């Protein structure tokens, strides 16, 4: 089972490593900054339809995004 808090921490870490701001991630994948913030805080998870784009923006595979 996916732990949303762990996923959020991983997402925030990958975003920082890539040098991107939440706003830039949001613009690249067509979601709100608030959505990215909620993902990083473990309050929600991205829709499966944006995972491919999200991983591409961060320069990782979908598998790496979750592990």
C-alpha positions in Angstrom: 0.0 0.0 0.0 1.2 3.5 -0.9 2.1 5.7 2.1 1.2 9.2 0.9 3.5 10.9 3.3 6.5 8.9 2.1 5.5 9.6 -1.5 5.2 13.3 -0.7 8.6 13.5 0.9 10.1 11.6 -2.1 8.4 14.0 -4.6 9.6 17.1 -2.7 13.2 15.7 -2.6 13.2 14.9 -6.3 11.8 18.3 -7.2 14.4 20.1 -5.1 17.2 17.9 -6.7 15.9 18.9 -10.1 16.0 22.6 -9.1 12.3 23.2 -9.9 9.7 25.1 -7.9 6.3 23.7 -7.2 4.9 26.3 -9.7 7.1 25.0 -12.5 6.1 21.4 -11.9 2.4 22.5 -11.9 2.8 24.4 -15.2 4.6 21.5 -16.9 1.9 19.0 -16.1 -1.1 21.2 -16.1 -2.2 21.1 -12.5 -2.5 23.8 -9.8 0.3 24.7 -7.5 -2.0 23.7 -4.7 -2.2 20.2 -6.1 1.6 19.8 -6.1 1.7 21.2 -2.5 -0.9 18.7 -1.4 1.1 15.8 -3.0 4.2 16.9 -1.2 2.5 17.2 2.1 1.0 13.7 1.7 -2.6 15.0 1.7 -3.3 13.6 -1.8 -1.7 11.7 -4.7 -1.4 12.7 -8.3 -3.8 11.2 -10.8 -2.5 8.2 -12.6 -2.9 10.1 -15.9 -0.2 12.7 -14.9 2.4 10.2 -13.5 4.2 9.8 -16.8 4.6 13.6 -17.3 5.5 14.1 -13.7 8.3 11.5 -13.8 9.6 12.9 -17.1 9.7 16.5 -15.7 11.7 15.2 -12.7 14.0 13.0 -14.9 13.1 9.7 -13.2 11.0 6.7 -14.0 7.6 6.2 -12.5 9.1 3.4 -10.5 11.8 5.7 -9.1 9.1 8.2 -8.2 7.5 5.7 -5.9 10.6 4.2 -4.4 
